[in-house]
Amino acid sequence: MKTAALVLLLSLAPLARTDADEGFLEVIRARTATLPALEPSAEAGSPKFAVVRLNAPPILTAGARYGAVRVICPPDKPLSLAWLFADTTNIDEYGLLSPAGVRMETNATRSIQPATASADLEQERAGHPASSLPRPWDIFQIHVLGIPARLLQPGGEYLLWFRFSDQRPTDILLAATFLDPAMNLEPIDLPPIFALPSLGIP
């Protein structure tokens, strides 16, 4: 199990960008006012999860299907952002879009968290550290991303966006929290922010 965790730790490259989605920036930004807002948790280690239905209907552009949610930075001082989502298998690409329309996913620190439970309750790993994830989200791979404060604008409204591979309405588990800029955002530091087991734990 430790080997698998280390492999995931090394597999942090962003998902491939396609030519078909070049026009999605303006299309998604034009919908900002109608998108759901994600309410961050008050502090690290106490995640506030939300389930948001996307891709029903999708934001369509160039034949591709998108969904997005808003997250608003506190206005008083620069803070880092950590956010999480459950990979429900039909997400082809995802990222963070700035108020100026800049794609910020390549600036993120990423941690890919393996499922913390088995779909078969009888086969769950004995002694594996429990996570904070409710069922059924603990049977999915979890992506945790960190954006440093120097890249975020206090009071700025950012979009967490997803591109979908099919027509299925998709419920996604999401969480976000703002952090002191001095906090480390290395991959191994990200899971505990949402009370997930560290990748370094076998």
Summary of the structure (lengths in Angstrom):
residues: 202
radius of gyration: 16.5
end to end distance: 5.5
largest distance: 49.1
contacts: 609
relative contact order: 0.29
helix: 20%
strand: 32%
